Structures are given as structure tokens and as C-alpha cells.
Amino acid sequence: MGPSGAPSIQVTPNDTGHERGYFMRERRLIAVMIVCAGVAAAVLISTRPISAQNDQHEKGEPPFPIYNPYPPGILPANLNSEIARVLREIDVIEERAIQRWHSLPLPTRLPQRPGPNPPVLQGTGTESIETLGELMLFDKNISPGRNQACTSCHMPYAAWSGPIPSVNLTIIAYPGTVHFRAGKRTAQRHTYAPFFPALQYNQEQGLFFGGNFWDSRATGYRLRNPDAEQAQGPPVDTQEMGFPDIACVAFRLSQAVYKPLFEVMWGKNSLDIKFPPNTEDICETPGGAAVFGGDPEPIKLTPEERTEAETVYDHWGASIDAYEQSVQVSAFTSKFDAFLKGNYTMTADEMAGLQLFNGKGNCNSCHVDGRGTTLKPGQVDTSTTATANPPVFTCFGSANEGLPLNPRDAFYYQTTPDSFGFIGNPFGFGYRDLGMGTFLRSGFGSGPNPNRTWVQFAPMVDGQFQVATTRNVAMTPPQCPTTEAGTGKPYFQKEFFHNGYIKSLKQLVHFYNTRDTSFAKPVTSGHCPEGTIERVTCWPMKEVPNNLDTTTGMLGLTDTEENQIVAFLETLSDGFTAPYPNSDTFTGSCMTCNPATDPNCSPSRQGNGELIPTPPLPPCAEAICGVAPVPSPPIP
């Protein structure tokens, strides 16, 4: 039996047309059972041809029944139109990538290699694999509904992070192939992610370094490349692109317009897998559906074919990493890079911000810029900028910065089954995001920990999340020149940290500066005491108080000094020395506000008009905080 008591379906490699019809009838039967159980009524899956599905998408119609467990006011009102807008922009960039591929001369595969050299595609091999990775990132067909690409959540003009301002302002995570399933965290920036090493525990320092994703679960343990392994996550994430089986990626790649390029890079027969006749039906059904009964491999392949599909999936990750590591994504073209070369003179505020970044603000202790950190009054920095490589502005580690629980996060409300019988978060507000701690326990909402020796360290990393690079933290579309409200310029609303609680760079610096001062209050978000202003003079209590990073929280920065650090952060956006590729594709609307009529029209109070009260919180669910080795002290 599958979830909700639904019968599981056994699919065999020798599936016949009769069995395929049985499979479809069973799926419809389950849909009827779910309706009878009081869940939203809908047909479980569309069996219309691809052309009909594409027509549906162009009209803005979702391919699956809508899932909306949210109270009024949680979802932004323009969500459907904004999703459609991003999909149109994806089409534009995909077409550019196709044209680039067609313009590339074929790389040369040498019939005989001189000496004992490995096979290398000579000439355009680099451009070919980078272009292949780009085509993959912008391919909407890599999702059950053919309506979700990797870039639905990561667009170039937003530094390869969330492209919808209203989502960044409200529900935090982006809807997946099933609208409106959504994850629990913000969309991380792709830029410079390939520079993170494989996750390792440094015994001398007693700290973890490396990995990808906020909780570092893309460890790089097998491919030795965390960024490539990160690319393998979203296609089979139930709340994102949502395939039920990694073999669906190989199946859809075998139908892709760029299949010839894949075969140039990875072998002529690399996609020649004998898929059973019901594969399309399976791959059109979102992951987590009750029909699969929890089976992670519903496409029944022989062991040899399963290995081939897994190899294709590895090539998928490696190709995407090649593109993300290229200068098209990780470009090193910011004002700061020009400054290092003597080609840009910082303004007085930018230079003061740099000095504060490396000194009183203590930013450089985690967001390493290749220079020393000066913390004591009168201390002089005698270090020089590292010249071996441009600084990446991260230590590659993780930290708990003490963010409050954000009740705006859509994940808390996904407590009822959707039309497929899938429940995103059965714990509701009993969920606590322990970050790396949950991953080391192989816990709910994370991934399996491949290293048994790391499990013991879970209590010491509870609440820790990856130290993201500060490069491109301020990147916005050209039409929206700032992230900050109330400056007199149109702005692009972003979200910061893993749970999107912070809505401007000013708030981010102010949080680091004042988190542990008298502004810290024993309340949850939306309940700050009368006479205080949330995010300004009131910081709600920390979601996970364990393992708090105490190098920040009480820095003693003035308001002017906070603004100067923001000015420096804005020098880290790529696109100054050369145009940033595809940053011109934003077709949405910038945000504007009037400080004279809107009290929240300022960087300090940005987003406060969207605050909602946190409901009374139940204790942390046993399935999260009761997993050994348990958090110490216990998480409330």
C-alpha cells in the first residue's frame, strides 16, 4: 500500500499495452479515492500529447490540478502571471543558446592521440560542454509538466537566484511543476557555487567546509564536485522540477532538440537506453504521487540500463557545472575586480565600506576577500590582496546567524494532501530548519548523509547554513538598479539568508550589527512589542538558538557605517567591466514606493507591510528534533 492507503503499482520491464492501460486505470482510481477522502478533486494526470500540453502552457494554464492549502494572503496575487513571464524569458535565453550551439564548429575528436594522453575534444570542446549545460538549465521539458526549468528559480538578471519579486517578498520558495507545491528555502545564487570544494570535516578546526545547497547536502562525495551533485537535486525534488525517477532525465534528454550535442560530448550511444513503453506516463506524473507507493525507481530498467541512466545523470550534473563555472555565470567582472586591477576608483562610501567590511564589521572573517581582518582600534592592515585567484568572498563554511522563524514561508502550510496524495510538510509549524544538523542525521527535508563518521557532529552544526558568497548579492536587472526601497530609484525585491526573512541589504547589515543588543526580543515574528519596529528596533527570537555565530550580533556600527557597508556590497555585482550575459531578458516590473505616503518605503523597513503574525508554535516535531544524536540543548 502507498501513502494514504493507496495501492502501489508494480511496473515491470516487459510492460505491455494491456499493462500500461492497467497502470493508467489504477492512477485514475487513486484520484477517485483521494476525492472520496475529501481531498481536492481532479484527474491525476493528463494524457494529452505534448503539443496540447505546450498550447496549455502558452495560455498560462497549469498542467496539473492546483494545490492551494494556503490561508488568504500567503500567495502573491500576481503569481500566475509572473510564472508565465519567467517561462517566456526562459524561452528567449534557450533560443539564444540553441543558436550559439548551431554556430559552433564541431570539436575535433582525434582518431589517434599522440602519446598516452586522455581523450580531449580539441578546439570547441570547452564551448560545447558549457553550451550543453546552458541548454539543460533552460530546458522546461526536464519536469513532469514540461513547465519548469532549473532557471524557473535561478535567472541571470537576479544573479541566478529568484526572479519574481513578489515571491521574494512573500512565500520565499518558488512553486514547482505542481502549482503550488513549494520548497522551504530561498533559491541560492548559482554564481561562484562551483568554487566550493567537496564537503570535509577539518579535525584541527573542528569545522565543516564545502558542499553545495544551504545545508551542504550536495557533498561531492562521489563526483568530487558539489556543484555537479547540486544540479542533480532539483529534477527529482518533489517540490521543484519533480520527476519521480532520475531515469526520467535520461528519457527526456533522449528526446531533446540538443541530443546531438549531448552525444558529441558524452558518446554517440550514451542515450540509447531501452525504456519500457510506460515511461512517458511515469515521467508525466510528479514525484511523491501515491501511485508510486514510495518507489524511487518506478521506471523498471535492467541493472545495466539503470547504470546507463545513472551515468547520464552524472553527465547532466557535470555539464551544468561546466556552464556555471564558466565566465558566462561566474564572471569576475565587478567594480571590485576592476578596483583590484587599478581600473576603478571607489567612491568615499565604497572605500569606507570596504574598510568596515575588513574591520569593525568583521564581515571578512567569513566572507573572505583575500586580505586580513582588522578589528582592534588603531590596528593597521598590512596584508595584500591574494593574487593567485580573485577572492570569492566566502570561507566555504557554515554558520548559524540566528534568523527568526519566518511564518511567510509557504512550506509551513503544506500539511494536507494534494491531488496526487502528496503531503509536503506533515509537521506544519512543528517543523524547525536545523540546516546541516538535519542533513547529518539524514533527516526529513534534507538528503542522506554518505559519511557515517559525520553523524556524531550533528548537534554541533544544528542551525548552521552555508556561508554564501557576497559576490552578486546586490545584482538586479538593469531596469531596477537597486535592491533597496525608498532610494528614489526603481528597485528589485530580493530575499536574503536561507529563509528569506531579510528583505534588503540594509536590513542584512543591521541584523548582523544589532541582533544581540536590546533589540533582541523574546517574541516570534509579527509580535514585536508596541513601540518597536520589526527588523529595525526589534529582532524576534532565533528559530535555532544552538551553535550561534557570536562574531556578529553586537558590532557597534553607526547607521552611516551600515550604509557604507551596503555601498561596498554593491561593488561586488558582475557586469561592470563587461555586460553580464542574458541580464537583458527581464520583462517584469520594477517596484517603486513613496516614502511620503508609505512608512515602509525605506531599506530599513522594506517588506514590513507583508509581515504576518506567527501562530502559536507547537514544540519541534519528534521526527526532526528527536532524531539521535539529539540537539543539545533541546530545540524549543
Disulfide bonds with the S-S distance in Angstrom:
Cys248-Cys283 2.17
Cys480-Cys590 2.07
Cys528-Cys538 2.00
Cys593-Cys601 1.97
Cys620-Cys625 1.89
